[in-house]
């Protein structure tokens, strides 16, 4: 039922484009946030030497 209401709302001019832009922006922001977090984790491993330990175990 709610799917029909959602699809019906996309028929309004500009609504689908606006939704695509909003989703695109959210994905971009979350990707940037995740990339920053992964860089932070990577830096912590490099500083502590844990990264070298993990590689030597393999």
C-alpha positions as CSV (number, residue, x, y, z in Angstrom):
1,X,0.0,0.0,0.0
2,X,2.7,2.5,0.9
3,X,4.6,1.5,-2.2
4,X,1.8,2.8,-4.4
5,X,1.7,6.1,-2.5
6,X,5.4,6.4,-2.9
7,X,5.3,5.7,-6.6
8,X,2.3,8.1,-7.1
9,X,4.3,10.9,-5.4
10,X,7.2,10.4,-7.9
11,X,4.8,11.5,-10.7
12,X,4.9,15.1,-9.5
13,X,7.3,17.2,-11.6
14,X,10.8,17.3,-10.2
15,X,10.1,14.8,-7.3
16,X,12.1,11.9,-8.7
17,X,15.0,14.1,-9.6
18,X,14.9,15.7,-6.1
19,X,14.8,12.2,-4.5
20,X,17.8,11.0,-6.6
21,X,19.8,14.1,-5.6
22,X,19.0,13.6,-1.9
23,X,19.9,9.9,-2.0
24,X,23.1,10.8,-3.9
25,X,24.1,13.4,-1.3
26,X,23.4,11.0,1.6
27,X,25.5,8.2,-0.1
28,X,28.3,10.7,-0.8
29,X,28.4,12.0,2.8
30,X,28.3,8.5,4.3
31,X,31.1,7.3,1.9
32,X,33.3,10.3,3.0
33,X,32.6,9.6,6.6
34,X,33.5,5.9,6.2
35,X,36.6,6.7,4.3
36,X,37.7,9.1,7.1
37,X,37.0,6.5,9.7
38,X,39.0,3.9,7.8
39,X,41.9,6.3,7.4
40,X,41.9,6.9,11.1
41,X,41.9,3.2,11.9
42,X,44.7,2.6,9.4
43,X,46.7,5.4,11.0
44,X,46.2,4.0,14.5
45,X,47.4,0.6,13.3
46,X,50.5,2.1,11.7
47,X,51.4,4.2,14.8
48,X,50.9,1.2,17.2
49,X,52.7,-1.3,15.0
50,X,49.7,-3.6,15.1
51,X,49.5,-3.5,11.4
52,X,53.0,-5.0,11.1
53,X,52.1,-7.7,13.6
54,X,49.0,-8.7,11.7
55,X,51.0,-9.1,8.5
56,X,53.7,-11.1,10.2
57,X,51.1,-13.6,11.5
58,X,50.0,-14.5,8.0
